[in-house]
């Protein structure tokens, strides 16, 4: 979440008249994140989040809104979209698509406990299962084809080593990433700052705007790479084992997924290194914008590449999953 499009209290109050949410009491910009403009809206009837979309094409937003409505109806703690007086989820504000969703309780945890790692593993599996019955579909937009396109655009901005690493990993993923893995709608961005907790319980999953159909294992790899990374870009065995075991109790991994685990960890690292490089070298102007350090995911990608595939294997059983590392 972030703010690229300025919005005054008067502008927000006028736009809010199209909703049955009471009158505006407070508007505040949200600084976290890097993609869209986000604001907290406090009204006489409740607390909400307003998002102005800076990049997402209009045709993607109906999918995202229907997905959120579907998941909320299935008991997944995600923001529920609010329709305006014309029963539309998506409106126009400052000439851009905008939506209002419910504001969820809780706070993000930068240093999650083992219990919280277990909770997010279980919740991710439940999300994957609940999304199977979603009546709308959309391909994941930041797949390997997107990474390859970004790598091409970035090459003039990178030093020789980074350009070579990016090219090499794109080629590897294009040739080595297996096909035929279980697919479905994934969150695709389930970082720690996109999850809210009340105590040890997950109270909210945020920022579904990269969601789309892809390998379910890719979503798990994105989550493990963020939640279980050590200070030196390795993977913490205890946190990883706990998260994977909790996920596996709800959706046990197939043998093909276990074999593909090292490759998908690399794919997840590549995707976020590429996006952070792009945001660093080709930034958009914006207020209250937090830039993510690309070097974090460069180090993480190098660490995942260094894992010996014979030891980076995932083992699952009926009630547990575990991983061993170098």
N, C-alpha and C positions, 0 to 999 in steps of 0.2 A: 504494500500500500504506500501511496505517496501523494504529492500534490504537484501537478503540472499546470492545471487550469485554475487560476484564482477564482474565488467565489465569495461574494459579499453576503452578509447576513440578509440584506434586503433582497438580493437575487434568490437566495435559497428560500426565503419566506414566500416570495411570489410563486416560485415553482411548486412549493409544498401545497399551495391552494388546490392543486389538481389531485390531491390525495385526501383521504379521510383519516388523517393522522393527527388532527388538532393543529395548534399553532406552534410555530418555532419558538423555542426558549433559548437554545444555545447551538452554535455551529463552531466546530473546531476541526482543523486539518489534521490528518494522520500522516506522520512522517515516514513510517516503516514501509519498505517495499520499493519497487522500481518501475512499475508498469503503468498504473492508472492513477487518477486523482481521487482521493478518498477523504471523506469527512464524517465525523460523528454528528448526528442530528439528535438533539434532545427536544421533544415536543411535549405538549400538555398531555398526550396520550401514551407516551413511551419513548424508548431509546432505539435509534436506528443507525444504519450506515448508508451513506450516499456515495455511489461510485460513478465518476465520469470516465468513460472509456476513451483512452488516447489512441489506441492502436487496433483493438479488436474490430474486425469487420462486422457490420450490422447483422449479417446473416448468421454469425456465430452466437449472438446474444440470445436469441430465442432458445437455442439448444441449452445454453448454460442456465437460463432461468427455469426451463422445464426440468432440467436435471436436478437443480436445487430443490424445486418443489417436490419432485419425485422422492428424492432422498430424505427430505424432511418428513414426508408422509410415511416413509419406511422406518422412521425412528432414528435416523442418522442425525447427530447434532450439528447441523449445518445451517447457515443463514437462510431463512425462508423469504423468498421474494415477495414484495408488496405490490399489488396491482393499483393502478390509478383509477380515477372515476370512470374511465372508459374500459376498464378491465384489461388494461395493457401493463405488462411488466416493464417494458422498455419505453422511456420517453426521450425527449431532446432537451438538453440544457447547455447553454453556451455553444450551440451548434453541434453538439456531440451527443452520442447515445449515453443515457444515464439511467440508473436503477436505484431503488431503495430496497434494502433487506433488513431483516431483524438483527438487532445487536445482541450477541450472546454473552453470557456471564463468564467470568474466569479470567485467567491471565496466562501468557505463554511462559514456558520454563526453558531458560537457556542451558541449565544443567539438570536434565531430567533424572529422576531416580529410577531404579530398576523397575519399581512398580509402575511408573509412568511409561517406561519403555514397553512393558508388557501391555499396558492399556492401549498404547497407540498401535502396537502390532495387531491386537485383537480388533481394534476399530477399523484399521485398514482392510483387514479381511472381511469384516462385516460390510464395509463400504463396497468392496468389489462384488460381494454377493448381492447386495441390495440393488446395485446398478445394473445387474443382469436383466432386470425386468423393466428398465427405463424404456419408454416407447420411442425415444428419439436417439439418434446416433450422430457422431461427428468424429472424423479422424483426428488423432492427436497431431497438432500443428507443428510441434517441435521435435520431429522425428529425425532419423539420420539424413534424410534428404535436406531438411532445414539446416542441419549442422554442416553439411557439405556446401550449401549455398553461402552460409555465413563465413565458413573458412575461406572461400574464394574472395569474398568482399574484404575480409580482414587482412589478407596476405600483405598488401602494401604497408600496413601499419605495424607489422610484427617483425621482431628480429629473426635472424635465420633459424635459431634453435626452436623458438616457439612456432614459427611457420611450419618447420619440418615435423615437429611433434603433432601439430594439429592435422596436417595432411596425412601423416602415418596412421593416426588413430581413426580418422574418417575412413581410410582405405580398409583398415582392419575390420571395422564394424560393418562396412559394406560387404565384405567377403566372409566374415566369420560368424556374424550374429545369426543364430539359428532361426529357421522359420518353423511354424507349426506349434509354437508355444500357446498356452491358453491366453485368450485375448478378451478384452472387455473395456468398459469405460474406466479410466484411471484418473486419479487426482492430478498426478504429474508434478506436484510442487509441495509435497507434504513435509515441509521443513518445520523445525521447532517453532518458528515465529508464526506459523499458520495453524497452530493447535493451541487451544485454551484448556486449562485445567481448573477444576475446583477440587483442591486436595489432590488425591491420586486418580480422580475420575476425569475422563475427557468430557469437557463441557461444550466444545465447539471446534469444528473443522472449518477453516477459512480459505478464501482465495482459490476458487475452483475454475478460474478463467483460463487455465491451460489444459483443463480436462478434455479428454477425448479417448477414442478407442486405440489401444496399443497393447503390448504384452503386459499382463498383470505383474509379471516378474520385474519389469522395468520400474514400475511404481514402488515395489518393495525395495529395489536397489537404490532408488532416489532417497527413500526414507532412511534406510540403513546408513547410507553414506553420510547423511547429515546427523542423525540421532546417535550414531555409534562411533563417529570419528574421534580419534585421539588428537592430542595437541601436535603430534608429528605426522598426521594424516593417515595413520594406520587405522585399524578397526579394533575397538575394545571388545574382547572376546565375551565378557560377561554381559554387557549390554546387548551385543549382537545376538547371543544365544537366547537371551530373555525375550527380545523382540520377535525373533524368528519362531521361537517355540509358541508364543502366544498367537502369532499369525497362523502357524501350521495347525493349531488345534481347530481352527475354523475352516481353513482351506489348505489341506495338506498339499505340498508341492509334488508334482510328478517327477519321475526320474529324469525326463528331458529338461525340466527346469533346474533340477539340482546340478546337472552337467553344465547348463548354460550360465550358472550364477556368476562365475568370474567375468565372463564377457559382458553380462548386463551391468555389473558393478562399474566396469569401464565405460559402458555406454552412458550410464547416468552421470558419471564424472565428466565425460566429454560434453554432454548437453549443457551443463551448467558452466563449465569453463568457457565454452563458445559464447553463451549468452552474456556472461560477465565481461569477456573481452569486447564484445560488440558494444555493450553499454559504456565501457570505459573509453574506447577509441572513437565511437560514433554516438556520443550522447545526445539526448534531446534536452532542450532548455526546460527548466522547471524550478518551481519554488519547493523548498522543504524536501529535497531529493537526497536519499541516502544511496551512495554508490557501493556496491559489493566488490571486494578485492578479488580480481581474477586469479591472483597467485594462490589463493586458498585452494581453488579447484584445479589449478595446474599441479600443485603438490599432491593433491588427492588422486588425480589421474595417474601421475607417475607412480604413486604407491600402489594403486590397483594394478597397473601394468607389471609391477615388480612381483606381485603375488604369483607364486608357482601354482599353476593350475592343478597340479596333483594334490596340493594342500589346501587350495581355496575351493573346497567342495562342501556342498550343503547336504546334511543328512537329516532326513525327516522320518518320523515314526508316527504312530497314531496319536500320540499325545505330546510330542516334542520335536523340535528341529534344532540342530546345532551346526556350528561351523568351526573349522580349525584353520589356523593361519600359520604362516612362517614364524 
